[in-house]
Amino acid sequence: MPKGKQNDGLQSPFSRRLSVLRKEKGLNMEKLAQSIAVSKSYISLLEAGERQPSREVVLKLAEVLFPGGNGNARDELLILAGFAPVNSDAAAAYRDAVATYEQSLSQHPEDFSTYLRLVYALIKAGRTAQAQEKIQQGLQLFSEGVQLQSLLSTLELSRGNYDAALLNQETALRSYELHPAQAQLDIRAADFHFNLGAVYFLRGYDALGRFLAEKDEADRKAALADFAQAAAKFEGAMEMVPDDVFICDEYARLSFNQAFLMDPQTSQVYWERTIHYFKRVLISPHKQQLGQQTLMESGAFLAHAYTKSGRFSEAELTLGLLDSFNPGYWLVHYIDACFCSLSYAHAPQKSWLDRGLKALQLAFEANSGNNPARSEARHDPDLNHLRQARKRDFARILNQGEEV
């Protein structure tokens, strides 16, 4: 057997990812080795899959490969090497969703619909290297044209090539519709519509991120346009399979993002839609298919939608129930802080401010490392009343542990 082929067999997901990242950064093995004070031969062994790195080595590699401090990329390297990530809460959500689909696939490995959902879950979690590895495996496992076209769509999506992803998925859908015999495959027409919606959703989410960073109105409009396209595809999918809890949950999350970008009057319709579909998810007899962490997120977003709709008593009850089930969950504490800030605007009472600051402190303490709560709190308009009424306390809590 040729040596190159033999090394490919030995390589682990971590070693393959390390090799790709090193080359992307324009580093040779010797330079990378020098930067973390190890030998060139050690880097060679790591990339060949013949040596397992220590956690300390992985963290040093992350510092060199991601000098800007990309926490998600660092955590991906840690997970690939078999270590717990720094941002353990985010990783729990990732593991929870992915584990659900992997368990299903272990019993039905040729379930293409579930296979695609696993790939989408990996992409949404920012684990593009693992998603691409799974896609490559799928290209070997599945052989029908529509399946391959769908996998190629997800490959383009994992690379951020949205137009190519849409073209591949639309081609797959047309092929499926033109050849009824393909309906016997383990994929439904609803899945194609959902997958198209997922691409629009992710492209819109990228535009939303740019809007939050730059406040460019063009990005807000682009996000809303893509979200509207995604909504149409999700609605079409739900007409075909109204009991699909996965599609229902994604539609609720999409509605949440649409409401977030709209003015207060227009947004109310979308907040109510968010509430309706998250409630459908949480009462569904199939909800456990989503996994515990995803359901906790859905419940937290439901509570926030209640707050934004002015349904404060329902929001408070939902938050209380969530906290009783998982008292250490940062997102519940964070949304509780938003609830208190907006409650103070509705009925100015000192107790709302006290409770809001405490909730914010708990959110920060519960989510160490790459902390989305802290970065969100800096500019979140739903915390404005808390931020303005208690400027010093807010700043003190926000800056505590910044070095962590």
Backbone torsions as a table, in degrees:
resi	resn	phi	psi	omega
1	MET	NA	131.1	179.1
2	PRO	-58.2	148.1	-176.3
3	LYS	-62.0	-39.6	-179.8
4	GLY	-59.3	-43.5	178.8
5	LYS	-65.7	-38.2	-179.5
6	GLN	-63.9	-42.6	178.4
7	ASN	-63.7	-38.9	177.6
8	ASP	-57.4	-37.5	-179.2
9	GLY	-69.1	-33.1	-178.1
10	LEU	-79.5	-26.9	-174.8
11	GLN	-58.6	138.4	175.4
12	SER	-96.8	168.0	174.4
13	PRO	-54.5	-38.1	179.1
14	PHE	-65.1	-47.2	-176.2
15	SER	-65.0	-38.4	177.7
16	ARG	-65.2	-41.7	-179.8
17	ARG	-66.2	-40.7	178.9
18	LEU	-61.2	-43.7	-179.7
19	SER	-62.0	-44.4	179.8
20	VAL	-63.6	-46.2	-178.1
21	LEU	-63.6	-42.1	-180.0
22	ARG	-59.4	-45.6	-179.2
23	LYS	-68.2	-37.6	177.8
24	GLU	-61.3	-34.3	-179.2
25	LYS	-84.1	-1.8	178.8
26	GLY	71.4	29.3	-178.9
27	LEU	-104.3	138.1	169.2
28	ASN	-88.6	170.3	-175.7
29	MET	-61.6	-37.8	-177.6
30	GLU	-64.7	-42.6	-178.7
31	LYS	-67.9	-41.4	177.8
32	LEU	-62.9	-42.0	179.2
33	ALA	-60.7	-45.2	-179.9
34	GLN	-62.0	-37.4	-175.8
35	SER	-68.3	-22.3	178.0
36	ILE	-117.7	13.6	174.0
37	ALA	61.2	47.2	172.2
38	VAL	-130.2	176.3	-179.5
39	SER	-85.8	157.4	176.3
40	LYS	-61.1	-38.2	-179.3
41	SER	-64.0	-31.7	178.6
42	TYR	-66.5	-42.8	176.7
43	ILE	-62.2	-40.3	178.6
44	SER	-61.0	-41.7	178.9
45	LEU	-66.7	-38.0	177.7
46	LEU	-61.7	-45.7	-177.2
47	GLU	-71.7	-24.9	177.8
48	ALA	-82.3	-9.4	-178.0
49	GLY	79.9	16.5	-177.2
50	GLU	-98.5	-1.9	178.7
51	ARG	-141.2	137.8	179.0
52	GLN	-98.0	125.1	-178.1
53	PRO	-76.3	157.7	170.8
54	SER	-80.8	163.4	176.5
55	ARG	-58.7	-39.6	-179.7
56	GLU	-61.2	-41.2	178.8
57	VAL	-64.9	-41.9	179.4
58	VAL	-61.0	-43.5	179.4
59	LEU	-64.3	-38.3	177.1
60	LYS	-66.0	-41.4	177.0
61	LEU	-60.7	-41.7	179.9
62	ALA	-61.9	-38.6	179.2
63	GLU	-62.1	-37.5	-179.4
64	VAL	-77.8	-43.8	-175.1
65	LEU	-77.3	-24.8	179.6
66	PHE	-128.4	70.5	-175.1
67	PRO	-63.3	-20.8	178.0
68	GLY	-79.2	-4.5	178.2
69	GLY	83.0	41.8	179.8
70	ASN	-72.9	100.4	-175.7
71	GLY	-64.7	-38.6	-179.8
72	ASN	-65.0	-41.8	179.9
73	ALA	-66.7	-40.4	176.9
74	ARG	-60.7	-44.6	-179.0
75	ASP	-66.6	-33.1	176.9
76	GLU	-62.7	-43.6	177.8
77	LEU	-60.4	-43.2	179.4
78	LEU	-60.8	-45.4	-179.0
79	ILE	-64.2	-43.7	179.7
80	LEU	-62.1	-30.6	179.6
81	ALA	-86.1	-2.2	176.7
82	GLY	92.6	16.6	-179.3
83	PHE	-110.5	157.5	175.9
84	ALA	-68.7	137.1	179.1
85	PRO	-73.3	164.2	175.9
86	VAL	-66.9	-44.8	-179.9
87	ASN	-89.5	78.2	-172.0
88	SER	-67.4	-28.1	-178.6
89	ASP	-68.8	-46.9	178.1
90	ALA	-62.7	-37.8	179.3
91	ALA	-65.8	-32.5	178.8
92	ALA	-63.2	-41.2	178.5
93	ALA	-64.3	-42.3	178.9
94	TYR	-62.4	-50.5	-178.5
95	ARG	-61.4	-38.7	-176.5
96	ASP	-62.0	-51.1	-178.7
97	ALA	-66.0	-47.3	-177.2
98	VAL	-65.1	-41.4	-179.1
99	ALA	-61.6	-35.9	179.4
100	THR	-60.4	-47.2	-178.7
101	TYR	-71.8	-36.6	179.9
102	GLU	-65.8	-37.2	177.8
103	GLN	-63.9	-42.1	178.0
104	SER	-63.9	-40.4	-179.2
105	LEU	-70.0	-27.0	177.8
106	SER	-64.2	-26.7	178.2
107	GLN	-92.2	-31.4	-179.0
108	HIS	-134.3	75.6	-172.3
109	PRO	-62.8	-20.5	-178.8
110	GLU	-101.6	18.2	174.9
111	ASP	-76.7	95.7	-171.9
112	PHE	-67.0	-36.3	179.1
113	SER	-59.2	-47.0	178.6
114	THR	-66.9	-37.1	179.2
115	TYR	-58.7	-45.4	179.4
116	LEU	-64.8	-37.9	-179.7
117	ARG	-66.3	-34.4	174.9
118	LEU	-62.4	-44.4	179.7
119	VAL	-61.7	-44.9	179.3
120	TYR	-62.9	-38.3	178.7
121	ALA	-62.7	-40.7	178.0
122	LEU	-64.4	-43.0	179.7
123	ILE	-64.8	-44.6	-179.7
124	LYS	-63.7	-31.1	179.5
125	ALA	-80.5	-0.3	-179.7
126	GLY	79.8	11.3	-178.8
127	ARG	-94.2	64.5	-171.9
128	THR	-66.1	-34.7	180.0
129	ALA	-63.1	-43.3	178.8
130	GLN	-68.9	-37.1	177.2
131	ALA	-61.6	-45.3	-178.4
132	GLN	-66.3	-35.8	175.9
133	GLU	-63.8	-42.0	179.4
134	LYS	-66.4	-38.0	178.1
135	ILE	-62.9	-43.7	179.5
136	GLN	-62.5	-39.3	176.4
137	GLN	-63.5	-40.7	-180.0
138	GLY	-64.5	-35.1	178.2
139	LEU	-65.3	-23.3	175.0
140	GLN	-87.1	-32.7	-174.5
141	LEU	-78.6	-39.7	-175.6
142	PHE	-105.5	151.5	-172.1
143	SER	-128.8	-16.7	-177.6
144	GLU	-72.9	146.7	-176.1
145	GLY	-55.9	-45.6	-177.3
146	VAL	-66.6	-32.4	177.8
147	GLN	-67.6	-45.7	-179.4
148	LEU	-64.2	-39.8	179.7
149	GLN	-64.3	-39.5	178.3
150	SER	-65.8	-40.4	178.3
151	LEU	-66.1	-39.0	176.9
152	LEU	-64.2	-34.0	175.5
153	SER	-61.6	-44.8	179.7
154	THR	-68.1	-30.7	177.3
155	LEU	-63.9	-44.7	177.5
156	GLU	-64.9	-37.9	178.9
157	LEU	-62.8	-41.6	-179.6
158	SER	-64.2	-22.7	178.7
159	ARG	-93.0	-1.5	-178.8
160	GLY	80.9	14.0	179.2
161	ASN	-92.0	79.3	-171.0
162	TYR	-65.9	-42.1	-178.5
163	ASP	-62.1	-42.8	178.6
164	ALA	-66.4	-37.2	178.3
165	ALA	-63.7	-42.4	178.8
166	LEU	-64.9	-43.4	-178.9
167	LEU	-61.4	-45.2	179.4
168	ASN	-64.1	-40.4	-178.0
169	GLN	-71.6	-38.2	176.7
170	GLU	-65.6	-37.6	176.8
171	THR	-63.3	-42.0	178.6
172	ALA	-62.9	-41.9	-179.8
173	LEU	-64.4	-45.2	179.3
174	ARG	-61.2	-42.3	179.4
175	SER	-62.7	-41.3	179.7
176	TYR	-62.3	-43.1	-177.3
177	GLU	-72.3	-29.8	-178.5
178	LEU	-80.8	-17.5	-177.6
179	HIS	-125.9	86.3	-175.7
180	PRO	-54.7	-27.2	-179.2
181	ALA	-61.4	-24.8	-179.2
182	GLN	-70.2	-12.3	176.9
183	ALA	-63.8	-15.2	177.7
184	GLN	-76.4	-14.2	177.7
185	LEU	-67.4	161.8	-178.1
186	ASP	-82.6	57.3	175.8
187	ILE	-156.1	143.1	-175.0
188	ARG	-108.5	160.4	175.2
189	ALA	-57.2	-36.1	179.4
190	ALA	-60.2	-34.1	179.7
191	ASP	-65.2	-38.7	178.9
192	PHE	-64.8	-43.8	178.5
193	HIS	-63.8	-41.7	178.1
194	PHE	-62.7	-43.8	-178.0
195	ASN	-62.6	-38.9	174.8
196	LEU	-61.3	-44.4	178.1
197	GLY	-60.9	-37.7	-179.1
198	ALA	-64.2	-37.9	178.6
199	VAL	-66.1	-45.6	177.1
200	TYR	-60.6	-41.1	-179.7
201	PHE	-60.5	-47.4	-177.6
202	LEU	-69.0	-36.1	176.4
203	ARG	-66.3	-41.0	177.0
204	GLY	-64.7	-35.5	-179.9
205	TYR	-67.0	-34.5	174.4
206	ASP	-63.2	-44.1	178.3
207	ALA	-63.9	-37.6	176.3
208	LEU	-60.5	-43.3	178.3
209	GLY	-60.6	-41.1	178.1
210	ARG	-65.8	-39.1	179.1
211	PHE	-62.5	-43.6	-179.8
212	LEU	-64.6	-32.5	-178.5
213	ALA	-80.5	-40.2	-171.2
214	GLU	-111.0	-15.3	-178.1
215	LYS	58.9	33.6	177.6
216	ASP	-86.8	121.1	-176.7
217	GLU	-60.0	-29.9	179.0
218	ALA	-62.3	-36.1	178.6
219	ASP	-69.6	-37.4	177.1
220	ARG	-62.3	-44.3	179.7
221	LYS	-65.8	-39.2	178.7
222	ALA	-63.8	-41.6	179.0
223	ALA	-62.8	-45.9	-179.4
224	LEU	-64.1	-36.9	178.9
225	ALA	-64.7	-44.9	178.4
226	ASP	-67.2	-38.6	178.5
227	PHE	-63.3	-37.6	178.5
228	ALA	-64.8	-41.1	176.6
229	GLN	-63.3	-43.0	179.3
230	ALA	-62.2	-42.5	-179.3
231	ALA	-60.1	-42.3	-179.8
232	ALA	-62.6	-40.4	179.6
233	LYS	-69.3	-42.8	179.0
234	PHE	-63.6	-40.7	180.0
235	GLU	-64.1	-39.8	177.0
236	GLY	-63.4	-39.9	178.8
237	ALA	-65.9	-40.2	-178.9
238	MET	-69.1	-28.1	175.5
239	GLU	-64.2	-34.6	-178.9
240	MET	-79.3	-37.7	-178.0
241	VAL	-134.8	74.9	-173.7
242	PRO	-62.4	-19.5	-177.9
243	ASP	-95.1	6.2	-178.5
244	ASP	-75.3	106.6	-173.9
245	VAL	-69.3	-29.2	179.8
246	PHE	-65.4	-47.9	179.8
247	ILE	-65.7	-40.9	179.6
248	CYS	-60.7	-42.2	179.9
249	ASP	-66.0	-42.2	178.4
250	GLU	-64.7	-37.5	179.2
251	TYR	-65.6	-39.3	177.5
252	ALA	-63.2	-42.7	179.2
253	ARG	-66.0	-38.4	176.2
254	LEU	-62.1	-45.9	179.4
255	SER	-60.6	-37.3	177.1
256	PHE	-59.0	-46.3	-179.8
257	ASN	-69.0	-35.4	175.8
258	GLN	-63.2	-45.9	-179.9
259	ALA	-61.1	-39.4	-178.2
260	PHE	-59.0	-34.3	-174.7
261	LEU	-88.4	-5.8	-173.1
262	MET	-100.5	162.3	177.0
263	ASP	-70.1	159.9	-172.7
264	PRO	-53.4	-40.5	-178.3
265	GLN	-69.0	-48.5	-178.7
266	THR	-65.9	-34.1	-173.0
267	SER	-68.1	-23.0	-174.0
268	GLN	-59.3	-38.2	177.9
269	VAL	-60.8	-39.5	-177.0
270	TYR	-77.0	-33.2	173.9
271	TRP	-64.3	-40.3	178.8
272	GLU	-66.7	-36.8	176.6
273	ARG	-65.7	-40.9	177.0
274	THR	-57.6	-46.9	-179.9
275	ILE	-60.1	-47.1	-176.3
276	HIS	-58.7	-46.9	-173.9
277	TYR	-79.3	-32.0	173.6
278	PHE	-66.8	-35.2	176.2
279	LYS	-65.2	-39.8	177.0
280	ARG	-60.6	-39.4	178.4
281	VAL	-63.2	-48.2	-171.4
282	LEU	-73.6	-19.1	176.1
283	ILE	-101.7	-1.0	-178.5
284	SER	-67.0	138.1	175.5
285	PRO	-67.7	-10.9	-178.7
286	HIS	-104.8	10.8	-171.7
287	LYS	-61.5	-27.7	-178.0
288	GLN	-66.4	-13.2	175.5
289	GLN	-62.6	-24.3	-177.7
290	LEU	-81.4	-21.3	-176.7
291	GLY	92.3	152.9	-174.2
292	GLN	-60.5	-46.0	-175.4
293	GLN	-66.8	-40.9	177.7
294	THR	-61.5	-40.7	178.7
295	LEU	-65.8	-36.6	176.3
296	MET	-63.4	-42.8	176.3
297	GLU	-59.8	-46.1	-178.7
298	SER	-60.5	-41.4	177.8
299	GLY	-64.3	-39.7	179.1
300	ALA	-66.1	-42.2	178.5
301	PHE	-66.9	-34.2	174.9
302	LEU	-60.9	-44.3	179.1
303	ALA	-60.6	-40.7	-179.7
304	HIS	-68.3	-38.4	177.6
305	ALA	-63.1	-39.6	174.8
306	TYR	-58.0	-45.7	-179.4
307	THR	-61.1	-47.1	-178.2
308	LYS	-65.2	-23.9	177.5
309	SER	-87.8	0.0	-179.3
310	GLY	80.4	13.1	-179.7
311	ARG	-96.8	70.2	-169.5
312	PHE	-66.9	-37.8	-178.3
313	SER	-66.3	-38.7	178.6
314	GLU	-69.3	-36.6	176.8
315	ALA	-62.8	-45.4	-177.8
316	GLU	-65.2	-40.8	178.6
317	LEU	-62.8	-44.1	-179.6
318	THR	-63.2	-43.5	178.7
319	LEU	-62.9	-40.5	178.7
320	GLY	-63.0	-41.8	179.0
321	LEU	-65.2	-43.3	179.8
322	LEU	-62.6	-41.2	-179.2
323	ASP	-66.8	-32.2	178.8
324	SER	-70.6	-30.5	179.8
325	PHE	-80.8	-35.5	-177.1
326	ASN	-145.1	81.1	-173.0
327	PRO	-67.4	-13.4	-178.6
328	GLY	-101.4	11.9	-173.4
329	TYR	-83.1	116.5	-173.7
330	TRP	-60.2	-37.8	-174.5
331	LEU	-64.9	-36.6	177.5
332	VAL	-63.8	-43.5	178.4
333	HIS	-63.9	-40.5	-178.7
334	TYR	-65.0	-44.9	-179.8
335	ILE	-70.0	-29.2	173.3
336	ASP	-63.2	-39.4	177.0
337	ALA	-62.8	-42.1	176.5
338	CYS	-63.4	-42.1	177.9
339	PHE	-57.8	-45.6	-178.7
340	CYS	-66.3	-40.1	178.8
341	SER	-62.2	-45.7	179.9
342	LEU	-73.0	-30.5	175.5
343	SER	-66.7	-37.3	178.1
344	TYR	-63.8	-38.3	177.4
345	ALA	-65.1	-33.6	-179.1
346	HIS	-77.7	-40.4	-178.7
347	ALA	-145.1	89.8	-173.7
348	PRO	-60.9	105.2	176.4
349	GLN	-136.7	137.6	-177.2
350	LYS	-57.0	-32.5	-176.6
351	SER	-62.2	-32.3	178.0
352	TRP	-64.4	-39.9	-180.0
353	LEU	-66.3	-43.7	179.5
354	ASP	-60.9	-46.6	-179.1
355	ARG	-66.8	-38.0	-179.6
356	GLY	-64.0	-41.7	178.4
357	LEU	-65.6	-39.3	178.4
358	LYS	-64.7	-42.0	179.4
359	ALA	-63.4	-40.3	179.6
360	LEU	-65.3	-41.1	177.4
361	GLN	-59.8	-44.0	179.5
362	LEU	-64.2	-36.9	179.0
363	ALA	-62.5	-42.7	179.9
364	PHE	-67.9	-42.4	-177.6
365	GLU	-68.2	-31.4	-176.4
366	ALA	-79.6	-11.0	-173.4
367	ASN	-135.1	80.8	-177.5
368	SER	-81.1	176.3	177.9
369	GLY	75.9	-131.0	179.9
370	ASN	-72.8	92.9	-162.6
371	ASN	-97.6	99.3	178.4
372	PRO	-66.7	-29.7	179.4
373	ALA	-60.3	-44.8	-177.6
374	ARG	-66.8	-45.7	-179.4
375	SER	-68.1	-38.0	177.3
376	GLU	-62.5	-42.2	-174.1
377	ALA	-64.9	-24.0	-177.3
378	ARG	-62.0	-33.8	-173.0
379	HIS	-129.9	1.9	-175.5
380	ASP	-63.3	117.4	-179.4
381	PRO	-63.5	-23.7	179.9
382	ASP	-72.2	-11.4	175.7
383	LEU	-101.8	5.2	-175.3
384	ASN	-56.2	-42.6	-176.7
385	HIS	-66.5	-38.7	176.4
386	LEU	-68.5	-42.5	-178.6
387	ARG	-63.0	-41.2	-176.3
388	GLN	-80.6	-37.8	-176.8
389	ALA	-75.4	-26.2	-179.0
390	ARG	-130.9	60.0	-172.5
391	LYS	-54.9	-52.0	-175.7
392	ARG	-64.9	-47.2	-179.5
393	ASP	-63.2	-40.9	179.7
394	PHE	-61.5	-48.0	-179.7
395	ALA	-63.7	-39.7	-179.7
396	ARG	-62.1	-47.4	-179.8
397	ILE	-65.9	-39.9	-177.9
398	LEU	-63.6	-36.9	-175.2
399	ASN	-92.4	-7.3	177.5
400	GLN	-63.7	134.7	174.8
401	GLY	65.8	21.6	-179.0
402	GLU	-60.5	-24.5	-178.8
403	GLU	-78.6	-11.3	-177.0
404	VAL	-68.0	NA	NA
